[in-house]
Amino acid sequence: MEAITGENEHFTSQYFNKLNQTLGLSLNQLMANFKGHALPGSFFLLFGLWWSVKYPLKFLLKKKKSSRLCFERVEFAEGIAKAVFSLVGILAEQFVPDGPHLHLLSADRESWVKLMNWQHSTMYLFFGISGIVDILTYSSLRLPIGLDRLVLSLAVFNEGFLFYFHVQNRNPLDQHIHSLLLTAVFGGSIIIMLEVFLRDNVILELFRTSLAILQGTWFWQVCTDKIQEVWCNGVGAAKELRDELSYQSAERL
């Protein structure tokens, strides 16, 4: 009787250990998907919603001389917010528990370390540079007009370039979902490049706004889909593990 009890305790311990490993892996995947999609999704969605308010107001108040100085200050604050958001994104990608912690190559110099995190960090870096250029453009330095839009266009193009190579070795559904976003990303880059030459064109500004909101909602939709997928896979694996250990326990009895 004691032997049977000992075996049951052994299988129970084995079950819970493997269950913790399975659910722990699922939790790590959930956090990785949340960090990789919800953070940039919030970035694009907040800026898109803000632009949807700012540019119509700017168009309606453009005849007032006092509004010009006011909106320049708004652009300055927007640059600070963009730089801060980008810094938060880089820190989140680099210094999470499973992040690369600024290590690009492994200790033996033969493999990359968390290349996906480095791709996200590169995207945030370019948007951070765009924020810094915004700050310098609307500060006392007065950089050339249009440089802020040029750097933002390059940042968005870089995002699309990274996304194009982001889906290699993934399943066809993932590749299709991510490829749909490329239209909005490269379209946004072209629109912003046109703004370099067609300054304060409300049509282009609102078009850029709609594409930013589209990107933000896309990221959040993919985030929720990924969370449901990972959670269902984790629960399914836990049930399979329970059935397997129960079968092994029954055989021993």
C-alpha positions as CSV (number, residue, x, y, z in Angstrom):
1,M,0.0,0.0,0.0
2,E,2.8,2.3,0.9
3,A,4.5,1.5,-2.5
4,I,1.3,2.4,-4.4
5,T,1.0,5.7,-2.4
6,G,4.6,6.5,-3.2
7,E,4.1,5.9,-6.9
8,N,1.0,8.1,-6.9
9,E,2.9,10.9,-5.2
10,H,5.7,10.5,-7.7
11,F,3.3,10.7,-10.7
12,T,1.5,13.6,-9.1
13,S,4.8,15.5,-8.6
14,Q,5.8,14.6,-12.2
15,Y,2.5,15.9,-13.6
16,F,2.7,19.2,-11.8
17,N,6.3,19.8,-12.7
18,K,5.6,19.2,-16.4
19,L,2.4,21.2,-16.2
20,N,4.3,24.2,-14.7
21,Q,6.9,23.9,-17.5
22,T,4.2,23.8,-20.2
23,L,2.2,26.7,-18.8
24,G,5.4,28.6,-18.1
25,L,6.4,28.3,-21.7
26,S,2.9,29.4,-22.8
27,L,3.1,32.4,-20.5
28,N,6.5,33.4,-21.9
29,Q,5.0,33.2,-25.4
30,L,2.0,35.3,-24.3
31,M,4.3,38.0,-22.9
32,A,6.5,38.0,-26.0
33,N,3.4,38.4,-28.3
34,F,1.9,41.1,-26.1
35,K,5.2,43.0,-26.0
36,G,5.8,42.6,-29.7
37,H,2.4,43.7,-30.8
38,A,0.5,45.6,-28.1
39,L,3.4,48.1,-27.5
40,P,3.8,49.2,-31.1
41,G,0.1,49.0,-31.6
42,S,-0.5,51.4,-28.7
43,F,2.2,53.7,-30.2
44,F,0.6,53.9,-33.6
45,L,-3.0,54.0,-32.3
46,L,-2.3,56.9,-29.9
47,F,-0.4,59.0,-32.4
48,G,-3.1,58.3,-35.1
49,L,-5.9,59.3,-32.8
50,W,-4.0,62.4,-31.7
51,W,-3.3,63.4,-35.4
52,S,-7.0,62.9,-36.2
53,V,-7.6,65.8,-33.8
54,K,-4.6,67.9,-34.4
55,Y,-4.6,68.2,-38.2
56,P,-8.3,69.2,-38.6
57,L,-7.8,71.9,-35.9
58,K,-4.6,73.0,-37.6
59,F,-6.5,73.4,-40.9
60,L,-9.4,75.3,-39.3
61,L,-7.1,77.7,-37.4
62,K,-4.4,78.2,-40.0
63,K,-5.7,81.8,-40.8
64,K,-4.9,82.9,-37.2
65,K,-1.3,84.0,-36.7
66,S,-1.2,82.9,-33.1
67,S,-2.0,79.3,-34.0
68,R,1.3,78.9,-35.8
69,L,3.4,79.3,-32.7
70,C,1.0,77.1,-30.7
71,F,1.2,74.2,-33.2
72,E,5.0,74.5,-33.3
73,R,5.1,73.9,-29.6
74,V,2.7,71.0,-30.1
75,E,5.1,69.5,-32.7
76,F,8.0,70.0,-30.2
77,A,6.1,68.1,-27.5
78,E,5.1,65.4,-30.0
79,G,8.8,64.9,-30.8
80,I,9.5,64.4,-27.1
81,A,6.7,61.9,-26.8
82,K,7.9,60.0,-29.8
83,A,11.4,59.8,-28.4
84,V,10.2,58.6,-25.0
85,F,7.9,56.0,-26.6
86,S,10.8,54.7,-28.6
87,L,13.1,54.5,-25.6
88,V,10.5,52.5,-23.7
89,G,10.1,50.2,-26.6
90,I,13.9,49.6,-26.9
91,L,14.2,48.9,-23.1
92,A,11.2,46.6,-23.2
93,E,12.8,44.6,-26.1
94,Q,16.3,44.5,-24.7
95,F,15.9,44.1,-20.9
96,V,13.0,41.7,-20.4
97,P,14.1,38.5,-18.6
98,D,14.4,36.6,-21.9
99,G,15.8,39.6,-23.9
100,P,19.2,39.9,-25.5
101,H,20.4,42.6,-23.0
102,L,22.4,44.4,-25.7
103,H,24.2,41.2,-26.8
104,L,23.9,40.8,-30.6
105,L,26.1,37.7,-30.8
106,S,26.4,34.6,-28.6
107,A,29.5,34.0,-26.5
108,D,31.1,31.7,-29.1
109,R,30.4,34.3,-31.8
110,E,28.6,31.7,-34.0
111,S,24.9,32.7,-33.7
112,W,22.6,35.7,-33.2
113,V,21.0,36.4,-29.8
114,K,17.3,37.0,-29.9
115,L,17.3,38.4,-33.5
116,M,13.5,39.2,-33.3
117,N,14.1,41.5,-30.3
118,W,16.8,43.3,-32.2
119,Q,14.5,43.8,-35.2
120,H,11.9,45.4,-32.9
121,S,14.7,47.5,-31.3
122,T,15.9,48.7,-34.7
123,M,12.4,49.8,-35.6
124,Y,12.0,51.8,-32.3
125,L,15.5,53.3,-32.8
126,F,14.5,54.9,-36.1
127,F,11.3,56.3,-34.6
128,G,13.4,57.6,-31.7
129,I,15.7,59.4,-34.2
130,S,12.6,60.8,-35.9
131,G,11.5,62.2,-32.5
132,I,14.9,63.8,-31.9
133,V,14.8,65.4,-35.3
134,D,11.3,66.8,-34.5
135,I,12.7,68.3,-31.3
136,L,15.6,69.9,-33.1
137,T,13.4,71.2,-35.9
138,Y,11.1,73.0,-33.6
139,S,13.7,74.2,-31.1
140,S,16.0,77.2,-31.4
141,L,18.3,75.3,-33.9
142,R,15.6,75.5,-36.6
143,L,16.7,72.6,-38.9
144,P,15.6,72.8,-42.6
145,I,11.8,72.5,-43.0
146,G,10.8,69.1,-44.3
147,L,13.7,67.2,-42.6
148,D,11.4,66.0,-39.9
149,R,9.0,64.4,-42.4
150,L,12.0,62.9,-44.4
151,V,13.3,61.2,-41.3
152,L,9.8,60.0,-40.3
153,S,9.3,58.6,-43.8
154,L,12.6,56.7,-43.5
155,A,11.6,55.3,-40.1
156,V,8.3,54.0,-41.5
157,F,10.1,52.6,-44.5
158,N,12.5,50.8,-42.2
159,E,9.5,49.4,-40.3
160,G,8.2,47.9,-43.5
161,F,11.6,46.6,-44.6
162,L,11.9,44.8,-41.3
163,F,8.4,43.5,-41.5
164,Y,9.1,42.1,-45.0
165,F,11.9,39.8,-43.5
166,H,10.1,39.4,-40.2
167,V,7.9,36.4,-41.3
168,Q,10.6,34.1,-42.7
169,N,10.2,30.5,-41.5
170,R,6.7,31.1,-40.2
171,N,3.5,29.3,-41.1
172,P,1.5,30.6,-44.2
173,L,-1.2,32.2,-42.1
174,D,1.3,34.3,-40.2
175,Q,3.0,35.3,-43.4
176,H,-0.3,36.4,-45.0
177,I,-1.4,38.4,-41.9
178,H,1.9,40.2,-41.7
179,S,2.1,40.9,-45.5
180,L,-1.3,42.6,-45.4
181,L,0.3,45.3,-43.1
182,L,3.0,46.1,-45.7
183,T,0.6,47.9,-47.9
184,A,-0.3,50.3,-45.1
185,V,3.4,50.7,-44.0
186,F,4.9,51.4,-47.4
187,G,1.9,53.5,-48.3
188,G,2.4,55.6,-45.2
189,S,6.1,56.0,-46.1
190,I,5.2,57.3,-49.5
191,I,2.6,59.7,-48.1
192,I,5.1,61.1,-45.6
193,M,7.7,61.5,-48.3
194,L,5.2,63.6,-50.3
195,E,4.8,65.8,-47.2
196,V,8.4,66.8,-47.5
197,F,7.5,68.7,-50.7
198,L,3.8,69.4,-50.1
199,R,4.0,70.9,-46.6
200,D,0.8,71.3,-44.5
201,N,-1.3,69.5,-47.0
202,V,-4.3,68.4,-44.9
203,I,-5.3,65.6,-47.4
204,L,-1.9,64.0,-47.0
205,E,-1.9,64.5,-43.3
206,L,-5.3,62.9,-42.8
207,F,-4.3,60.0,-45.1
208,R,-1.2,59.5,-43.0
209,T,-3.4,59.6,-39.9
210,S,-5.8,56.9,-41.2
211,L,-2.8,54.6,-42.1
212,A,-1.4,55.1,-38.6
213,I,-4.7,54.1,-37.0
214,L,-4.9,51.1,-39.3
215,Q,-1.5,50.0,-38.2
216,G,-2.4,50.4,-34.5
217,T,-5.6,48.4,-34.8
218,W,-3.9,45.7,-36.9
219,F,-1.2,45.2,-34.1
220,W,-3.9,44.9,-31.4
221,Q,-6.0,42.5,-33.5
222,V,-3.0,40.3,-34.1
223,C,-2.1,40.6,-30.4
224,T,-5.5,39.3,-29.3
225,D,-5.4,36.5,-31.9
226,K,-2.0,35.4,-30.8
227,I,-2.9,35.4,-27.1
228,Q,-5.9,33.2,-27.8
229,E,-3.8,30.9,-30.0
230,V,-1.0,30.5,-27.4
231,W,-3.4,30.1,-24.5
232,C,-5.5,27.4,-26.3
233,N,-2.3,25.5,-27.3
234,G,-1.0,25.7,-23.7
235,V,-4.3,24.4,-22.3
236,G,-4.4,21.6,-24.9
237,A,-0.9,20.6,-24.1
238,A,-1.7,20.5,-20.4
239,K,-4.7,18.3,-21.0
240,E,-2.7,15.9,-23.1
241,L,0.0,15.8,-20.5
242,R,-2.6,15.0,-17.8
243,D,-4.1,12.2,-19.9
244,E,-0.7,10.7,-20.6
245,L,0.4,10.7,-17.0
246,S,-3.0,9.3,-15.9
247,Y,-2.6,6.4,-18.4
248,Q,1.0,5.7,-17.2
249,S,-0.3,5.7,-13.6
250,A,-3.1,3.3,-14.5
251,E,-0.7,0.9,-16.2
252,R,1.5,0.7,-13.1
253,L,-1.5,0.0,-10.9
